[in-house]
């Protein structure tokens, strides 16, 4: 992946206020429950035209990203569309904020953040992205969108690894 996950990770101390970011995640208590809910919601739709529309609708629910964060520093490479992402927090809780210029990609971001944002680094690293297979997403995306989704998930996992390493380094101090 060509994006350096360290650039997007902001560490906050528990006593300090978090960056001014609107978050709606997590929507379910665990990543596993989020994936189950995604699977159940997509099973409701009869065909992929309806599922794509639902994906677009989900993308519209993404909290807005501050325009000041839509910089090359926060751009996620590997996707055909423009995607910006940041991570905020520490090993106990990582919040992700992301945006795209594509409505379908915004929906893909929404699904990933629903599963991973607001979770601990350990939960993020322990959670495989089974919702992608559960809803048949990979076979209905173009190769470039699949690459972009892989880059997004790679950023999330790398941010969790970095937060965990930083937390362990802090334990040694």
C-alpha positions as a Markdown table, in Angstrom:
| # | Residue | x | y | z |
|---|---|---|---|---|
| 1 | Unk | 0.0 | 0.0 | 0.0 |
| 2 | Unk | 1.4 | 3.4 | -0.9 |
| 3 | Unk | -0.2 | 5.3 | 1.9 |
| 4 | Unk | 1.8 | 5.7 | 5.1 |
| 5 | Unk | -0.6 | 4.8 | 7.9 |
| 6 | Unk | 1.6 | 6.7 | 10.4 |
| 7 | Unk | 0.7 | 10.0 | 8.8 |
| 8 | Unk | -3.0 | 9.5 | 9.4 |
| 9 | Unk | -2.8 | 8.4 | 13.1 |
| 10 | Unk | -3.3 | 11.1 | 15.7 |
| 11 | Unk | -2.7 | 10.0 | 19.2 |
| 12 | Unk | -4.9 | 11.6 | 21.9 |
| 13 | Unk | -4.4 | 11.3 | 25.6 |
| 14 | Unk | -7.4 | 10.2 | 27.6 |
| 15 | Unk | -7.7 | 13.6 | 29.4 |
| 16 | Unk | -7.3 | 15.7 | 26.2 |
| 17 | Unk | -10.3 | 16.4 | 24.0 |
| 18 | Unk | -10.5 | 14.4 | 20.8 |
| 19 | Unk | -10.1 | 16.2 | 17.5 |
| 20 | Unk | -13.2 | 18.0 | 16.3 |
| 21 | Unk | -14.7 | 15.1 | 14.4 |
| 22 | Unk | -18.3 | 14.0 | 14.1 |
| 23 | Unk | -18.6 | 10.2 | 14.5 |
| 24 | Unk | -21.6 | 8.0 | 14.3 |
| 25 | Unk | -19.6 | 4.8 | 14.9 |
| 26 | Unk | -19.8 | 2.3 | 16.3 |
| 27 | Unk | -23.4 | 1.6 | 15.6 |
| 28 | Unk | -23.2 | -1.9 | 17.1 |
| 29 | Unk | -21.5 | -3.1 | 20.3 |
| 30 | Unk | -18.9 | -5.3 | 18.5 |
| 31 | Unk | -17.4 | -5.6 | 15.1 |
| 32 | Unk | -18.9 | -9.1 | 14.7 |
| 33 | Unk | -22.4 | -7.7 | 15.4 |
| 34 | Unk | -21.8 | -5.0 | 12.8 |
| 35 | Unk | -20.8 | -7.5 | 10.2 |
| 36 | Unk | -23.9 | -9.6 | 11.0 |
| 37 | Unk | -26.1 | -6.6 | 10.7 |
| 38 | Unk | -24.6 | -5.7 | 7.3 |
| 39 | Unk | -25.1 | -9.2 | 6.1 |
| 40 | Unk | -28.8 | -9.2 | 7.3 |
| 41 | Unk | -29.5 | -5.8 | 5.7 |
| 42 | Unk | -28.0 | -6.7 | 2.3 |
| 43 | Unk | -29.9 | -10.0 | 2.3 |
| 44 | Unk | -33.1 | -8.0 | 2.4 |
| 45 | Unk | -32.5 | -6.8 | -1.2 |
| 46 | Unk | -33.4 | -8.9 | -4.2 |
| 47 | Unk | -30.8 | -7.8 | -6.7 |
| 48 | Unk | -27.6 | -5.9 | -7.0 |
| 49 | Unk | -29.2 | -2.8 | -8.4 |
| 50 | Unk | -31.1 | -2.4 | -5.1 |
| 51 | Unk | -27.9 | -3.2 | -3.1 |
| 52 | Unk | -25.9 | -0.6 | -5.0 |
| 53 | Unk | -28.6 | 2.0 | -4.2 |
| 54 | Unk | -28.5 | 1.0 | -0.6 |
| 55 | Unk | -24.7 | 1.4 | -0.7 |
| 56 | Unk | -25.1 | 4.9 | -2.1 |
| 57 | Unk | -27.6 | 5.7 | 0.6 |
| 58 | Unk | -25.2 | 4.5 | 3.3 |
| 59 | Unk | -22.5 | 6.7 | 1.8 |
| 60 | Unk | -24.7 | 9.7 | 2.2 |
| 61 | Unk | -24.8 | 9.0 | 5.9 |
| 62 | Unk | -21.1 | 9.4 | 6.4 |
| 63 | Unk | -20.3 | 12.3 | 8.7 |
| 64 | Unk | -18.7 | 15.1 | 6.7 |
| 65 | Unk | -14.9 | 15.4 | 6.7 |
| 66 | Unk | -13.3 | 18.7 | 7.5 |
| 67 | Unk | -12.1 | 20.2 | 4.2 |
| 68 | Unk | -8.7 | 20.9 | 5.9 |
| 69 | Unk | -8.1 | 17.2 | 6.1 |
| 70 | Unk | -8.7 | 16.5 | 2.4 |
| 71 | Unk | -5.0 | 16.9 | 1.6 |
| 72 | Unk | -2.5 | 14.8 | -0.1 |
| 73 | Unk | -1.2 | 13.8 | 3.3 |
| 74 | Unk | -4.5 | 12.0 | 4.1 |
| 75 | Unk | -5.2 | 10.7 | 0.7 |
| 76 | Unk | -5.6 | 7.0 | 0.3 |
| 77 | Unk | -3.8 | 5.7 | -2.8 |
| 78 | Unk | -4.8 | 2.6 | -4.6 |
| 79 | Unk | -8.3 | 3.7 | -5.3 |
| 80 | Unk | -9.6 | 5.0 | -8.6 |
| 81 | Unk | -11.7 | 7.7 | -6.7 |
| 82 | Unk | -10.3 | 10.3 | -4.4 |
| 83 | Unk | -10.4 | 9.0 | -0.8 |
| 84 | Unk | -9.1 | 10.8 | 2.3 |
| 85 | Unk | -8.8 | 9.0 | 5.7 |
| 86 | Unk | -7.5 | 9.8 | 9.1 |
| 87 | Unk | -7.3 | 7.8 | 12.3 |
| 88 | Unk | -7.6 | 9.3 | 15.7 |
| 89 | Unk | -7.1 | 7.7 | 19.1 |
| 90 | Unk | -5.0 | 5.1 | 20.7 |
| 91 | Unk | -5.0 | 1.3 | 21.3 |
| 92 | Unk | -8.1 | 1.5 | 23.4 |
| 93 | Unk | -10.2 | 3.2 | 20.8 |
| 94 | Unk | -9.5 | 4.3 | 17.2 |
| 95 | Unk | -11.9 | 6.5 | 15.3 |
| 96 | Unk | -11.6 | 6.8 | 11.6 |
| 97 | Unk | -12.9 | 9.7 | 9.5 |
| 98 | Unk | -13.0 | 9.3 | 5.7 |
| 99 | Unk | -14.5 | 10.8 | 2.6 |
| 100 | Unk | -14.6 | 10.2 | -1.1 |
| 101 | Unk | -15.7 | 12.0 | -4.2 |
| 102 | Unk | -17.6 | 8.8 | -5.3 |
| 103 | Unk | -21.0 | 7.9 | -3.9 |
| 104 | Unk | -20.4 | 4.1 | -4.2 |
| 105 | Unk | -17.0 | 4.4 | -2.6 |
| 106 | Unk | -18.5 | 6.5 | 0.2 |
| 107 | Unk | -20.9 | 3.6 | 0.8 |
| 108 | Unk | -17.9 | 1.2 | 0.9 |
| 109 | Unk | -16.2 | 3.5 | 3.4 |
| 110 | Unk | -19.4 | 3.6 | 5.5 |
| 111 | Unk | -19.4 | -0.2 | 5.8 |
| 112 | Unk | -15.8 | -0.4 | 6.7 |
| 113 | Unk | -16.1 | 2.3 | 9.4 |
| 114 | Unk | -19.2 | 0.6 | 10.7 |
| 115 | Unk | -17.2 | -2.5 | 11.4 |
| 116 | Unk | -13.9 | -0.9 | 12.6 |
| 117 | Unk | -14.3 | 2.7 | 13.8 |
| 118 | Unk | -14.7 | 3.2 | 17.5 |
| 119 | Unk | -13.1 | -0.1 | 18.3 |
| 120 | Unk | -9.9 | -1.1 | 20.1 |
| 121 | Unk | -6.8 | -1.8 | 18.1 |
| 122 | Unk | -7.0 | -5.5 | 19.3 |
| 123 | Unk | -10.6 | -5.9 | 18.1 |
| 124 | Unk | -9.7 | -4.3 | 14.8 |
| 125 | Unk | -6.8 | -6.6 | 14.3 |
| 126 | Unk | -8.8 | -9.7 | 15.4 |
| 127 | Unk | -11.6 | -8.9 | 12.9 |
| 128 | Unk | -11.5 | -10.3 | 9.4 |
| 129 | Unk | -13.6 | -8.5 | 6.9 |
| 130 | Unk | -16.1 | -11.3 | 6.4 |
| 131 | Unk | -18.9 | -8.9 | 5.5 |
| 132 | Unk | -17.4 | -8.5 | 2.1 |
| 133 | Unk | -17.8 | -12.2 | 1.3 |
| 134 | Unk | -21.1 | -12.5 | 3.2 |
| 135 | Unk | -22.8 | -10.0 | 0.9 |
| 136 | Unk | -20.9 | -11.0 | -2.2 |
| 137 | Unk | -19.4 | -7.6 | -2.5 |
| 138 | Unk | -16.0 | -8.4 | -4.1 |
| 139 | Unk | -17.5 | -10.1 | -7.1 |
| 140 | Unk | -19.7 | -7.1 | -7.8 |
| 141 | Unk | -17.0 | -4.4 | -7.7 |
| 142 | Unk | -14.6 | -3.4 | -10.4 |
| 143 | Unk | -11.0 | -4.4 | -10.0 |
| 144 | Unk | -10.1 | -0.8 | -9.1 |
| 145 | Unk | -12.8 | -0.6 | -6.5 |
| 146 | Unk | -11.6 | -3.9 | -5.0 |
| 147 | Unk | -8.1 | -2.5 | -4.9 |
| 148 | Unk | -9.4 | 0.7 | -3.2 |
| 149 | Unk | -11.3 | -1.4 | -0.6 |
| 150 | Unk | -8.2 | -3.4 | 0.1 |
| 151 | Unk | -6.2 | -0.2 | 0.5 |
| 152 | Unk | -8.9 | 1.2 | 2.9 |
| 153 | Unk | -8.9 | -2.0 | 5.0 |
| 154 | Unk | -5.1 | -2.0 | 4.9 |
| 155 | Unk | -5.0 | 1.5 | 6.3 |
| 156 | Unk | -7.4 | 0.5 | 9.1 |
| 157 | Unk | -5.3 | -2.5 | 10.1 |
| 158 | Unk | -2.0 | -0.6 | 9.8 |
| 159 | Unk | -3.4 | 2.1 | 12.0 |
| 160 | Unk | -4.4 | -0.4 | 14.6 |
| 161 | Unk | -1.0 | -2.1 | 14.5 |
| 162 | Unk | 0.7 | 1.3 | 15.0 |
| 163 | Unk | -1.6 | 2.2 | 17.9 |
| 164 | Unk | -1.0 | -1.1 | 19.6 |
| 165 | Unk | 2.8 | -0.7 | 19.1 |
| 166 | Unk | 2.7 | 2.8 | 20.5 |
| 167 | Unk | 0.7 | 1.6 | 23.5 |
| 168 | Unk | 3.1 | -1.1 | 24.2 |
| 169 | Unk | 6.1 | 1.3 | 23.8 |
| 170 | Unk | 4.3 | 3.6 | 26.3 |
| 171 | Unk | 4.0 | 0.7 | 28.7 |
| 172 | Unk | 7.8 | 0.3 | 28.7 |
| 173 | Unk | 8.3 | 4.0 | 29.6 |
